Amino acid sequence: MKLGVITEFDAAHSLPGYQGKCAHMHGHTYQVEIVVEGEVGENGFVMDFYQLKKITSGALQDLDHSCLNQILPNPTAESIAQWIADRLARDLEGSAVRLSSLKLWEGKNKWVMID
């Protein structure tokens, strides 16, 4: 079974070597949809939403209100999504669920997805 949460964070970045407006420092409100998958346990949960929100918040705390260029060499939406997915996969190790998918919106109407 799958379950998910959606949250947001704000951050700034520039795209090194890019020819266009995004070469300059600018900011976005990113929206992240996290979906995990696992079996329903004896307690009736795949995972408690509270626990998933806590893990997600922990993974995003380094990104929120930061300059993403200080974390990633080329902070494209794709590399940001991969960074979050890697962090979540590590934080979920040992739990009964695994990351099923991650969708990252960069502002409105623009997104990348890891399945």
N, C-alpha and C positions, 0 to 999 in steps of 0.2 A: 504494500500500500504506500502511497505517496502523501506527503503533506508539505506545506510550505508557508513561508512568511515573506512579506515585502517590507523593505525599509529604505531609508534615504540617507545620504551623506552629501556634504558640500566639500568641494575641493577645487584647487586651481592647477593648471598645467599649461605648458606650451609644447609644441611638437617640433623637436629639433630637425632641421633639414627639410621641413615641410614648406612648400611654396604656397602661401596664402595666409589668411587672417589667423589661422590656428598656430602659426609659427610664433605669435605673440602670446604672452601670458594672458590667460582668461580663466573664468570659472564656470562650473556647472553644478547643478543639483543632480546628483546621480541617484537613480532608483535601482534597487537590487531585489530580485526575486530569487529566493533560495528554495529549492525543492529537495527534500531528502526522501529516501525510500528504505523500507524495512518491514518486518513482520509485526503484527499487532501482538504485544506482549501480554502476559497474564494480568497486568494492571489495566488492560484495555487501550493502551496507547502504543502508537508507533514510536513517538517521542512527545513529551510534554511541550506544548508551544512555548511555555516560559523558558524551558531549557534551550530550545532552538533559538529563541530570540536572544538569550544570553550569549550563546556561542557566536551568533551572527554579529552582535554588538562588539564582542571582543575582537573578532576578525576585522571589523571595519574601523575600530578606534584609531589605528595608525593612519588611516586615510582621511578621516573626517577633519575638515578645516585644515588641510595640509597643502603643501605644494608637492604634487605628485612626482615632479621631476627629481625631488630629493629621495624618492623611494624607488622609482623605476627610470631607467635610462631613456626610454621612449614611451611615455605614458599614453598610448593609444587606448581606445575602449577595449580592444582585444587583449592587450597586455594587462590592463587593470582587471578585467574579468578573470584572466588566468591567475593573476596574483591572488585574488580573492578565493578562487576555487582551490588553489593549492593550500592556502591558509585554512580554509574550512575543512578540507580533506584531512589535514594534519590534526585539527582540533576535534574532529569526529572519530579519530582512531580510538579503538577500544569500545566505542558505543555500538548499539545494535542497529544503527542506520548508516547509510552511505549517501554521499552527495549524488543526487540524480541529475539535477540540472541547475544552471545558474543563468539568469538573464539580467543584463546590465543595460539600463537606459542612460544615455548621455544627453541630458535635457529631455525635451519632448520629441517623440516620434522617431528616435534613433536608438537602436539597440544592437547588442551582440548577445549570442547565446552559446553556452557550453552544454552539450547534451552528454 
